[in-house]
Each structure stands twice: as structure tokens, then as C-alpha cells.
Amino acid sequence: MYPSSTLILSIYKDLAALDVILQAIENQTVRPDEIIVSEDGNDLSVADYVRKAKKNMPEIVHLSQEDKGFRKNRALNRAVAAAKGEYVVFIDGDCVPHERFIEAHLLSAEHEMVCAGRRVEMGVLFSSLIKKRCFFMRFLQNRLVFFTLLPLLILDGIKNPESGVYSKLLHGIKAKKKITLVGCNFSCFKTSLIDINGFDEEYQSAGFGEDSDIEFRLVKNGVNIKNIKFLATQYHLFHKRGYEPEVNKPIYERVLKEGSIKCQKGIDQYL
């Protein structure tokens, strides 16, 4: 019914978030065939945690690399190259997936399509409670609980609360609306990424260009964006941002100007 799948989870050091995310993955209605914890660094505590988690989730693979600043795209390329699944789903290490997250991506999978979902940005207090297991994600996944708590969530600084609702009805209403790709919540067939030489490793920070770049090159190569908002739902845990997005601007501007489908420094190094 579903293509063989690999979930690629990008992380950097945050073990508390990783713990909650893996719990959410364990409770998915459809489990991925493989989970790659793709670490942009080589923290020994992460390796130890994943080794222990493997006892209950034998499908977990851990990939790490030397911590030399922002090299997420390198970590992603290595993970895609290593992925055994024909279909790859991407999530960041600060985003907790709804229990039907993997199911939504796999049910929506099509060749020559990239499925794009969205995330709700949680506030400081609720993010802390979730990471400390004082407030469990399964409560927020219940629409009645979510809307009952919405005034408190708003006071806590929630952003894009509508994206926290799983709803086939809302999806049906909004399905034809154009949507952009976000790196924390998208999926496609592995071959679609190999065809464009994967992620461009020249990007030196998060926050600008790196998501738009992969979308630009996928679309230019004939892969369309499929809107699965309200189906592929996830909850972003608050954290302080230390991005320097301006360093990416000249790289992305060059990509647009040249119109190249394949990046120069990409996944071919690892195949």
C-alpha cells in the first residue's frame, strides 16, 4: 500500500526534544521502515541515546559528522544517500509530529511530486512542558483539547495555530492552494533528490534560501509541490535562534540567475 520509507530526522544536540520526537514516532499510526537520526555534529550523548533507543526501535540508524558549524545540508545528503527506503520524509529535531504524520505523507506520495506540510509554532511555556513530559503531545492532537487550550496557547505566544489542527475537511478546502516547501516537513521519492544532486552544501546558515533552493531546483526539474497542510501536522518547540541568514543570500541569488537544476556540491559525493 505504501512505498518503502525512510524518515530523516535532522538534529543538533537537543536530547529532550529528540526524546519527545522519538516517542511520537513510536506512536505513529504508520511507522516508517527506517529512521535516520541525521546529526550535524558528533555529540557522544546523542550517540548513547540513540544506541539505547535502538532496543525498542531497531529501525533507527544514527549518522554523525564533525561539528564544524552549520552543515545541515551535508548531513542531509549523507542521510539520503544512506536511506534504504524509496520514499524519504524529512523532519527537524525541534518538531514533534502528529500521530498521523507519516501516514499522511505516505498516503499522499506520488512520483514527480513533493509533499509539503506545515507546523504550528509553540510558545515558551508549553514547549518546556512538552520537553519535560509534563504535558503530553497526545492532548494537543485532540481538536477539542486544542481549541479549549487555545486562549492559553495564544497567551504563551503560539504562532500559526491553525497549522496545529489535523483535519481532512480543512485540507479538502485548502488542498488546491499553492504552498511552498519547508525543510522541516516535506517528502518525496529518493530519486527526485538524486536527480538534482540533493541539497546544496554551499549554504552556511539556516533561515534563508536553503529551503527555497531545493524547491526551485525540484520544480525546475518537473517535480510539483503537493499541499498536505492539515494532514501532515507537526508542533515546533520554541528555542532561541542563532541564524545568520544573510550569508545565504548571494548563494541563492546565483542559483536563481544561473537556473541550474543540479548543485555543484551535493549528494553525488556519497553515492
VENPEKA-V523928 format. One record per backbone hydrogen bond with DSSP energy under -1.0 kcal/mol. NH is the residue of the N-H (numbers start at 0). CO is the residue of the C=O. E is the energy in kcal/mol with one decimal. If there is no record, write none. Layout:
# VENPEKA-V523928
nh:co:e
NH:CO:E
NH:CO:E
This chain:
# VENPEKA-V523928
nh:co:e
5:86:-2.5
6:33:-3.0
7:88:-3.5
8:35:-2.9
9:90:-2.3
10:37:-2.1
13:11:-1.0
14:12:-1.5
17:13:-2.0
18:14:-2.5
19:15:-1.6
20:16:-2.6
21:17:-2.7
22:18:-1.7
23:19:-2.1
24:20:-2.3
25:21:-2.3
26:22:-1.2
27:24:-1.5
28:98:-2.6
33:4:-1.1
34:58:-2.3
35:6:-3.1
36:60:-3.2
37:8:-2.6
37:35:-1.0
38:62:-3.0
39:10:-2.1
40:38:-1.7
46:42:-1.8
47:43:-2.3
48:44:-2.1
49:45:-2.7
50:46:-2.1
51:47:-1.9
52:48:-2.5
53:49:-1.7
54:51:-1.3
55:52:-1.2
56:52:-2.0
59:56:-2.0
60:34:-3.0
62:36:-2.5
64:40:-2.1
67:65:-1.1
74:70:-2.0
75:71:-2.6
76:72:-2.4
77:73:-2.2
78:74:-1.9
79:75:-2.9
80:76:-2.5
81:77:-1.6
82:78:-1.4
86:3:-2.1
87:187:-2.8
88:5:-2.5
89:185:-3.1
90:7:-2.2
92:9:-2.3
94:91:-1.7
95:234:-2.7
97:232:-2.7
100:97:-2.2
103:99:-2.5
104:100:-2.0
105:101:-2.7
106:102:-2.7
107:103:-1.3
112:109:-1.2
113:223:-2.8
114:186:-2.1
115:225:-2.8
116:184:-2.4
117:231:-1.1
119:233:-2.4
120:158:-2.5
121:235:-2.6
126:122:-1.7
127:123:-2.1
128:124:-2.4
129:125:-2.3
130:126:-2.3
131:127:-1.6
132:129:-1.3
133:128:-2.6
134:128:-1.4
138:135:-1.7
140:136:-1.5
141:138:-1.2
145:141:-2.8
146:142:-2.6
147:143:-1.9
148:144:-2.4
152:148:-2.5
153:149:-2.7
154:150:-2.1
155:151:-1.7
156:153:-1.5
157:152:-2.4
158:120:-2.5
162:159:-1.8
163:160:-2.1
164:161:-1.2
166:229:-2.4
170:166:-2.1
171:167:-2.5
172:168:-1.7
173:169:-2.2
174:170:-1.7
176:173:-1.9
184:181:-1.8
186:114:-1.7
187:87:-1.9
189:85:-2.6
191:188:-1.3
193:189:-2.0
194:190:-2.3
196:193:-1.6
197:192:-3.2
200:264:-2.5
202:199:-1.1
212:208:-2.9
213:209:-1.1
214:210:-1.9
215:211:-2.8
216:212:-2.3
217:213:-2.0
218:214:-2.7
219:215:-2.2
220:216:-1.1
221:218:-2.1
222:217:-2.4
223:111:-2.1
225:113:-3.1
227:115:-2.5
230:227:-1.7
231:227:-2.5
232:230:-1.3
234:95:-2.6
235:119:-3.0
236:93:-3.4
246:243:-1.7
247:244:-1.7
251:247:-2.4
252:248:-2.5
253:249:-1.7
254:250:-1.9
255:251:-2.3
256:252:-2.2
257:253:-2.8
258:254:-2.5
262:195:-1.3
266:196:-1.8
268:265:-1.1
269:266:-2.4
